[in-house]
Amino acid sequence: MKQLLLDIQPTAVPTLDNYVAGGNAEALHSLQLAASGNTDARFIYLWGASGSGKTHLLQACAELARQHNLALVTADDVHALSEQQQIALFNTYNQLRDASGVLIASGIAAPGQMGLRDDLATRLAWGLVYQLHPLSDEEKAQALKTHAVERGIRLPDEVVDYCLHHLRRDLPTLIATLDALDEWSLTEKKPVTVPMLRKLLQFPLNLG
């Protein structure tokens, strides 16, 4: 049983459709248009705290762009780039601008607040800039309930409440834990309950 739980991984492929927008609907709409080649806005910068979905959105946009045969480059965590990597990204930005390509980048703060090279920070600020707002507890609860319905899990409200108060609060962790709980429930042929969740959390789950 322990090995079963250790093997549980988040399995959902990141898409724009399975990103829970919350207060980020405008950013999501702009990304949808940019990654499908349906807008003149070709440069988008996203920033926000860890767990706000930046990496999910960049991966989803990259896949959508592939489906549309669109020249799109993503740059995640630009605040962590070295001097040489910043220069390379600056050059990539200019090349994409000249070639009608698309760049979607992300970081932990607004472009001018991360100590980046001035030329790169200026370029990132030229396009659309969106701060991603974390989901509220109510939005996270609704996302868990929606995922449970899609997976066919009978999910009591008290299990949702326990997850929100005792787990890491980013949605990927919550979803992965729910999936692991469902696997255990099916194996044990018992309903999902808070005591089952408590027992599950005794094991060091690999949540990706």
N, C-alpha and C positions, 0 to 999 in steps of 0.2 A: 504493500500500500504506500509506503513511504516513497518508493521509487516512482510510482505513478504520479505522486504529487510533485516530485522534483522535476518530472518531465514536462509538466504543464507550462506552456508558453502562450503569450498573446498571439492569436492566429489571424486576426482580422487584418487584411491588407489595408494600409492607409488610403482612403479615398476622400474626396471632398464631400461625398454623400454621407459617410459615416463619421464625419467630424461634427461634434455637438457644438453648434455655433454660439449659443448663449447670447452674450452681448457683442458678438463679433460678426454679425450677419453682413455688414457692409464690406468688411475685409474679405469674407468668404466669397461674396458676389464678385468682387474685383479680381480675386484669384481665379475664379471660374472663367471669367472672360479672358484674362491674360493667358492662362494655360491652354486655352482652346483657340487662341489667335483671333478673338472677336472684339478687340479693343485697341485703341491707340496708346493706352497706358501700358508700357512694356517694362517698367522698372518698379518693383514693389519691395518695400522693406518692412518686415514684421519685427516687433520687439515685445518682450513681456517676460514674466517670471517663468522659472522652470515649471513644467507641467501645464503650461497654457496652450500647448499643441503646435508649437512652431515647427518642430521636426516632422510631425504628422502631415502638416500642410505642405511643406516643401516636398516630401516624398510623394504626396498625392498629386501635386502639380507636375512633378517630373513625369509621372506615369501618364497623366492626362495629355501632356505635351507630346509624349511618344505616340499616343494614339492618334494625335492630329498631325504627326510629322512636323512638329514645330521646334525650331531651334531655341531651347530654353536651358538656362544654366541656373542651378541653385547653389547658394552658399550659406550653410548653416553655421551658427555660432561665430560670426565674424569678429566678435570681441576677442576670440582666442587666436586669431591669425597672427603669425609672425610678420616681421617687417617685409620679408620677401614675399610672403603669401598675400599681404595687403597690396603690394605693388602688382602682383600677378592679377589680383581681382580688379584693380583699377584698370589695368590693360584690357582685361576681359570685358569690363563694362563698356569701354570705348569701342572695342571690336563689335560687340553686340549692337551698340547704338548705330554704328555704320552699316551693319548687315541686317538691320531690322529684326534682331533677335530679342529674347526676353531674359531678364535676370530677376530672380526672386531670392532675397537674402533675409537673414534673421540674426538677431542678437539680443542681449539682455537689456539694452537701453536704447534711447534714441541715437541716431548716427553721431551727433556731435558730443555725446556724453560718455564715450567709451575709450578715449585716448587713441583713437585711430589716426592715421595720417590725415592731414587736412584735406588733401585732394580726394581721398577715398570717401571720407565722411561727407564731403560736399556732394559727390556723385550719388551716394546712397540717399541723400536728402532731396535730390532733384525729383525723384519719382513719387509714387504714392507711399506714404508712411502710416502704418497702423500699429497702435498699441493693442495687443491681445489681452483681453480681460479674462481672468480665471472664472470658471463656472461657480455659481453659488451652490450651496448645499442642496437647495431645491432642484437645481438643474442637474446636478450630479445624481441625485436620487431618481429623477425622471429618466436619465440616461441609463442607469442600472436597470430600471424597470422595463424600459424599452428593449434593452439587450436580453433581459430574461424572457420576455415574450417571444422575441425572435428565436431564441434557443429552446423554447418550450419549458422553461424553468418556472416552477411555482415558487415565487419569491415573497416571503412574508415581509411586511413593513419593518418588523423588528430586526431582521437580518440586514436590511438596507441601513437602518439607523446604526447598527453595530459597526458596519463597514465604515461609515462616515466618521465615526468617533474613535475607532481603534486602528485604522490602517493609514498608510500614506495616502494623501488626499488627491493625488493625481489620478485622472481617469484611467489611464492604461493599467495602473496597479489595481484599481478597484475592479475593472473588467476581468483582468487575468485571475484575480482571486475568486471572482464569481464563477468563472469557467472551471477553475480547479474544484470549487465546491460542488458544482454540478457533476463533474466526473466522479467525485467521491460518492455523491448521492446515488448516482446510477449504479456504481459498483456495489455499494452497501444495500441498495434497494430500499433506501429510507428517504423521507422528505428532507428538504433543506431546512435547517433550524439553526438557531444561534449556538446551541451546544456543539453541533457538528462543526460550525465555523470556528469556534474556540479550539476544538481539537485539531482542526486543519492548520491553524496558525501556530501550533506547536512545532510544525515542521518548517525547515528553511526553504520555502518555495523559491524557485528560480523564476522571477517575474520578468526577465528580459531586460 
